[in-house]
């Protein structure tokens, strides 16, 4: 099976409401592909990843989890833009992997802007 990966770093451009609106539009687009296109190539897995601000992870995770009309050959990944290497401690402003683990499985690390 061929895999294509399309990942999108949303940086700090969208607040919670805007992030939810964008994700809703993306999910509706996926639904239209699922219902309107019977010739979808099922031998090709399309992997879409979204990396919003950390504050948006919980609400976007809920949206993706409750969405059932994603084509079988589409995989959606929600990720965090950064994590700290320590799981807990006095690291003001950092994000622990334990705090995001329930919502995402991917993280951007080693980014040039950090």
JOMO-V245772 format. One record per pair of residues at least 4 apart in sequence whose C-alpha atoms are under 7 Angstrom apart, sorted by the first residue. I is the first residue (numbers start at 1). GAP is how many residues later the second one is. Records with the same first field share a line. If there is no record, write none. Layout:
I->GAP ; GAP
This chain:
1->42 ; 43 ; 44
2->41 ; 42 ; 43
3->41 ; 42 ; 43
4->41 ; 42 ; 43
5->41 ; 42 ; 43
6->41 ; 42 ; 43
7->41 ; 42 ; 43
8->41 ; 42 ; 43
9->41 ; 42 ; 43
10->41 ; 42
11->41 ; 42
12->41
14->4 ; 5
15->4
16->4 ; 40
17->4
18->4
19->4
20->4 ; 40
21->4
22->4
23->4
24->4
25->4
26->4
27->4
28->4
29->4
30->4 ; 40
31->4 ; 38 ; 39
32->4
33->4
34->36 ; 37
42->31
44->29
45->28 ; 29
46->27 ; 28 ; 29
47->27 ; 28 ; 29
48->27 ; 28 ; 29
49->27 ; 28 ; 29 ; 30
50->27 ; 28 ; 29
51->27 ; 28 ; 29 ; 30
52->4 ; 5 ; 28 ; 29
53->28
54->26
56->4
57->4 ; 46
58->4 ; 45
59->4
60->4
61->4 ; 42
62->4
63->4
70->4
78->26 ; 27 ; 28
79->25 ; 26 ; 27 ; 28
80->24 ; 26 ; 27 ; 28
81->26 ; 27
82->25 ; 26 ; 27
83->11 ; 12 ; 13 ; 14
84->10 ; 11 ; 12
86->10
87->9 ; 10 ; 11
88->8
96->4
97->4
100->4
101->4
